[in-house]
Amino acid sequence: MKIGFDAKRAFLNSSGLGNYSRNTLNALHRFFPENDYILFTPEVKDRLFNNYKRFKVVSPRNYIAKKMKSLWRSLFLVPQLKKHGVELFHGLSNELPKGIHKSEIPSVVTIHDLIFMRYPEFYKPIDRKIYFKKVKYACHSADKIIAISRQTKNDIETFFHVPPEKVELIYQPVSPVFFEKQNVAEIRKKYHLPEKFILSVGTLEPRKNQLALLQALQMREIRIPVVFVGKQTTSYMAEMQKFINENEMENQVKFLSNISEADLAALYQTAIFSVYISVFEGFGLPVIESMASSCPVITSSVSVLPETAGEAAILCNPAKVEEIAQKVALLLENEPFRKGITEKGKQRANLFHPENYTQKLISLYTEILNRKHA
């Protein structure tokens, strides 16, 4: 099979959609190397996706295309797909190029979430309008839609009136690096980490709710250090910093960003446990990354997160600081309980191993192409 991919996020996004894109592409190359995978991206940057040379990569070449690279993947991609003989195209991040429904090239799109519709207050009106238009077109143009959670599948069917049989539920994969043993001593030294700490991974923003963790620690006077890993948004970071300063927590909190996947895996393996108490998610990949790394995790009892975690995590209401504090204290004080959650998490993570994921993906691609040629 010759399969084309919208690979913009793989090159340009450090988390979320970027992780999904890189994990998907790397897993396909590893477990199904017999296929041709062609990556279409408006820009090639190797900082995040340093093994991209394993693939054929297509990006704007002429002067005009380079000047319009932000529109290239949306408006001018279909001729490129035809030129390179793409048999099937997969939009990895919520959209498909204009005109693909007329191209006779079958397509798949992965829809990660519809947060912009469920929680419009987190988005600017112009962004909501753009997202709605792109996702609507993708859902109605694609031969198949991949939803990364049952919640997202239900939202697609409800908001865009898509028939259930068109939406395939395929949970996203976790990078193999999280299943591999990392050098814990080296990572402690590299980032000057304390002997014991709690880890919290995710962009620092209101939806991710990291401030509630600090409030919980302060409420219970829990003095264990916390390491936050993720991109920092200016306004929310200022709010967190204000709370830290007012409560004299400067020596208790550490912020890291732009770290490698291997370093992140090592951080999980070094931490006592992780906390991911987001208000709303399409999947919640850090929950499974934590489990794969043998790191017990506290996560939210709302949104998709109970679906992602199964019975292998500690759940709490992200809106109730006292409940968060209770669960943090429980994991800190009860080592046998912590070990039990760790074992459950390791078993749960195997369901999201990239080999299992790619088998389902290739099966779907094959089904679509067989149907086309029938």
JOWO-V268173 format. One line per field, one symbol per residue. ss: DSSP state (H for helix, E for strand, L for the rest). phi: phi as a letter, one per 20 degrees, with the letter a starting at -180 (. if undefined). psi: psi as a letter, one per 30 degrees, with the letter a starting at -180 (. if undefined). A space follows every 50 residues. Layout:
ss = ???
phi = ???
psi = ???
This chain:
ss = LEEEEELHHHHHLLLLHHHHHHHHHHHHHHHLLLLEEEEELLLLLLLLLL LHHHLEEELLLLHHHHHLHHHHHHHLLHHHHHHLLLLEEEELLLLLLLLH HHLLLEEEEEELLLHHHHLHHHLLHHHHHHHHHHHHHHHHHLLEEEELLH HHHHHHHHHLLLLHHHEEELLLLELHHHHLLLLHHHHHHHHLLLLLEEEE ELLELHHHLHHHHHHHHHHHLLLLEEEEELLELHHHHHHHHHHHHHLLLL LLEEEELLLLHHHHHHHHHHLLEEEELLLLLLLLHHHHHHHHLLLEEEEE LLLLHHHHHLLLLEEELLLLHHHHHHHHHHHHHLHHHHHHHHHHHHHHHH HHEHHHHHHHHHHHHHHHHHHHHL
phi = .ddecfdgffeddeclfffgffffffffffecffeeddddbfbdcefedf dfffdeddbgdegffffdffegfedceggfffgemfebdcefbmbcfgnf fdemefcccedeacffefcffecfgffffffffffffffeeffbdedebf ffgffffffdlefgfeddecffedggffeefdefffffffdleffcaedc dqgfbgfemfgfffffffgeleeffcdecqfdegffffffffffffdldg eedcdcbldfffffgffgfeffadccdffbbebnggffgfffemdfcdbf ecmefffffmddbedbffedfffgfffffgffedfgffffffffffffff fdfgffffffffffgfgfffffef
psi = kjkkkjgeeeffkfaceeeeeeeeeeeeeefifflkjkkkkfkjkgeeif gffflkkklkeleeeefhfffefefgeeeeeeeghkfkkjjfigllkkff fffgjllkkkkelhefeeiffflkeeeeeeeeeeeeeeeffkekkkkfle eeeeeeeeeghkkeffkkjjkllkkffffkkljeeeeeeeghkleklkkj klkjleefgfeeeeeeeeeghkgklkjkjlkkkeeeeeeeeeeeefghge ffkkkllhlleeeeeeeefelellkihleklfehefeeeeefghjlkklk glbfeeeefbgglkkljffjeeeeeeeeeeeefjeeeeeeeeeeeeeeff fgkfeeeeeeeeeeeeeeeeeef.
